[in-house]
Amino acid sequence: MLSVIDSGIGLKEEEQKKLFKLFGTIERTRSLNTKGIGLGLSISRNISEQFGGQVAVKSKPHVGSAFLASMVLKPSAEDQKRAVEDEELARQVE
């Protein structure tokens, strides 16, 4: 699990739902971020979900926000084979 916490302006619950939509904007932050929000978070959520994880936000207005990300990483078949070979080699050395 990875978390990023800020002490920024915080978000209302209805604003939090807009964060993960492509090219969404939040009305009261428009002057702070004129290019919009949502693309990066949407991509991050998509990548996390492809790996069996998720991205979520917890926020309170005038307090700040916490973004939480997780994904399930599995070793490749090649990595698993190498681990077995390493274990066998370690047994031979003992």
N, C-alpha and C positions, 0 to 999 in steps of 0.2 A: 504494500500500500504506500502510495506517495501522497503527501498532502502539501498544499501551498496555502498559506494563511496571510491575509492582509488586513490592515486596520483602516481600509478606505471607507467609502461612503455607505457600503452595505446595500442590500437589495431587499425589496418587498417580495413576498412569496410569489405574487403574480409575475413579477419581473424575472425571478429565477427561472420560471418555466420557459421564458423567451431566450435564455442564454444559449441553448443548444440548437437553435434553429439557424439555418444558413442565412446570413446577411440580416439578421434581426437587429433592431436597435431598441434601446431603452430610453424613453422620453427624457427623463431628467439628466441623463448622462450624455445627451447628444452634443452639448457644448464641450464636454471633456474629450469625447472620442468621435470625431466627425466622420470617421471611416466605417463606423458601425461595429457591431460585435457579433459573435456567433460562429464565424467561419473556423477559427482555430479550435474553439471548444467542440464544435460539431465534428471536426476531423479527429480530434483527440478521443472523443467518445466512440466514434466509429472504429478507430484502431483498437481501443481497449476492448470493445465488444467482440471484435474479430478474434481476440485472444482470450475470450471467455471472461472478461472483466467488465468494469463499468467506470464511469466518471460521474460524480455527483457534486452538488454545491450545497453548502449550508451558509446562510447569511442572515444578518439582522441589520435593518436600516440604522445608520449612524454609528454602527459598531464595527462592522467588517464582514469578511467572507472567508470561508474555507473551501477549497476545492480538493476533492479526494479522488484519486485514480488508482485502479487496480487492474491487473491482468494476470492470467495464468500462463506461465512460461514453462514449456516442456523441452527437455533436451532432444536434439535431433537424433535420428537413428545412428548417424555416424558418431555422435558424442556418446551414446549409450554403448556402442561397440567398443570405442576407445576405453571407456571406463571398465568394461569387462576384461579387456586385454591388459589394462593396467593392474587390475586386481590379480589376474593370473600371474603376471610378472612379479608382483609383490610376494605372492605365495612361493614362487620358485626361489626368490632371494632369501626367504626366511630360513 
